[in-house]
Amino acid sequence: MIYGYGRVSTNKQELDIQVKALKEAGATKVYKEKISGAKTDRKELTKLLNEIKAGDTLVVTKADRIARSLSQLESIVTDLTNRGVSVHIINMGMFTTETMANPMTKLLFNVLGAFAEFERDMILERTQEGIQNARDKGVKFGRKSKTYKIEGALLHAIQQVEEGKLSQPAGAEFAGCSVATFKRRLKEYREQQGAN
């Protein structure tokens, strides 16, 4: 059986292109996940590695989809080929027990794996430089905080707390929210009052 494995690092990325390439390469069952390659607990990859057996083939589009480093790649491919599984890395070639025993193929595998690791490191470095450059220009990252309209029972409770007529837990109960939420709204209210 030919198994495929596709992975992207974040939920914002899509797997469609990888899945299409894996199916074109003959994969009949594709395991896929959206998780950083830095994570060691990749559930779908673990399931696949437990299910695949001698005579099967694993297909991946690139080395960095299954491994984070050259040593990890070599470990996974060597383990699989020793178990009688062929590993087809589309942009590197097919690796089997026989080819991994050949010194020339092993050298080629290591050179291509080193280039894949180098490429990944360069992408990471450029990404970090881009983020730092954006920060230097004042770009803010992360979610924008919502501004809530403080009105009704919440406003009344906050005013009572500010006048010392209610405790914060009592104000939260009056407003119908948690104490933590009430404290956040109280802080926002104080900030708004300070700005006026």
HUBEL-V766777 format. One record per pair of residues at least 6 apart in sequence whose ideal C-beta (glycine too) atoms are under 8 Angstrom apart, sorted by sequence separation. I is the first residue (numbers start at 0). J is the second residue. D is the distance in whole Angstrom. If there is no record, write none. Layout:
I/J/D, I/J/D
This chain:
7/13/7, 51/57/6, 59/65/5, 66/72/4, 80/86/6, 87/93/5, 88/94/7, 98/104/4, 99/105/6, 134/140/8, 159/165/4, 160/166/7, 171/177/6, 7/14/6, 22/29/7, 34/41/6, 65/72/7, 79/86/5, 86/93/7, 87/94/8, 133/140/8, 160/167/6, 171/178/5, 174/181/6, 6/14/8, 21/29/5, 66/74/8, 85/93/6, 86/94/5, 149/157/7, 165/173/7, 176/184/8, 5/14/5, 32/41/6, 66/75/6, 85/94/7, 86/95/8, 99/108/7, 156/165/6, 171/180/7, 7/17/8, 32/42/7, 47/57/7, 62/72/5, 65/75/6, 76/86/5, 85/95/5, 94/104/7, 130/140/7, 160/170/4, 168/178/5, 171/181/4, 174/184/8, 6/17/8, 18/29/6, 32/43/4, 75/86/8, 159/170/6, 167/178/6, 170/181/6, 171/182/8, 5/17/4, 31/43/6, 32/44/7, 5/18/5, 18/31/6, 30/43/4, 83/96/6, 157/170/7, 17/31/7, 30/44/7, 80/94/6, 94/108/6, 156/170/4, 159/173/7, 167/181/6, 3/18/7, 80/95/6, 81/96/7, 92/107/8, 156/171/7, 167/182/6, 170/185/8, 5/21/6, 30/46/6, 80/96/5, 4/21/8, 14/31/5, 30/47/4, 91/108/7, 156/173/4, 157/174/8, 3/21/3, 76/94/6, 80/98/8, 155/173/7, 156/174/4, 167/185/7, 3/22/7, 14/33/7, 80/99/5, 92/111/8, 155/174/8, 91/111/5, 3/24/7, 12/33/7, 44/65/7, 91/112/8, 152/173/6, 153/174/4, 57/79/6, 77/99/6, 152/174/5, 1/24/8, 3/26/3, 10/33/5, 76/99/7, 152/175/7, 153/176/7, 1/25/5, 2/26/6, 5/29/6, 9/33/7, 91/115/8, 157/181/8, 1/26/5, 2/27/8, 3/28/7, 4/29/7, 5/30/8, 6/31/7, 8/33/8, 156/181/7, 160/185/7, 1/27/6, 2/28/5, 3/29/4, 4/30/5, 5/31/4, 6/32/5, 7/33/5, 8/34/7, 9/35/8, 62/88/5, 0/27/6, 1/28/8, 2/29/7, 3/30/7, 4/31/7, 5/32/8, 6/33/7, 8/35/5, 36/63/6, 48/75/8, 57/84/6, 59/86/8, 61/88/7, 157/184/7, 161/188/8, 0/28/7, 2/30/7, 6/34/7, 8/36/7, 36/64/8, 51/79/7, 56/84/7, 57/85/7, 59/87/8, 60/88/8, 61/89/7, 62/90/8, 153/181/8, 157/185/6, 53/82/6, 54/83/6, 55/84/5, 56/85/4, 57/86/5, 58/87/5, 59/88/6, 60/89/5, 61/90/5, 62/91/6, 6/36/7, 36/66/8, 37/67/6, 52/82/7, 53/83/3, 54/84/8, 55/85/8, 56/86/7, 57/87/7, 59/89/7, 60/90/7, 61/91/8, 25/56/8, 36/67/5, 48/79/8, 51/82/8, 52/83/8, 53/84/7, 56/87/6, 58/89/7, 153/184/6, 157/188/5, 26/58/5, 52/84/7, 76/108/7, 25/58/7, 51/84/5, 24/58/5, 154/188/8, 6/41/7, 73/108/7, 149/184/6, 73/109/7, 6/43/8, 21/58/5, 147/184/6, 6/44/7, 21/59/8, 149/187/7, 4/43/7, 21/60/7, 73/112/7, 149/188/5, 4/44/6, 20/60/5, 69/109/7, 72/112/5, 147/187/7, 146/187/7, 149/191/7, 4/47/6, 17/60/5, 69/112/4, 72/115/7, 69/113/5, 72/116/8, 2/47/6, 66/112/8, 69/115/8, 17/64/7, 69/116/5, 2/50/8, 68/116/6, 2/51/6, 62/111/7, 62/112/6, 63/115/6, 67/119/8, 2/55/6, 4/57/6, 62/115/4, 63/116/8, 1/55/7, 2/56/7, 3/57/8, 4/58/8, 5/59/8, 61/115/7, 62/116/8, 0/55/5, 1/56/5, 2/57/5, 3/58/5, 4/59/5, 5/60/7, 63/118/8, 0/56/8, 2/58/7, 3/59/7, 63/119/5, 1/58/6, 6/64/5, 5/64/7, 6/65/8, 4/64/6, 4/65/6, 24/87/6, 24/89/6, 20/89/6
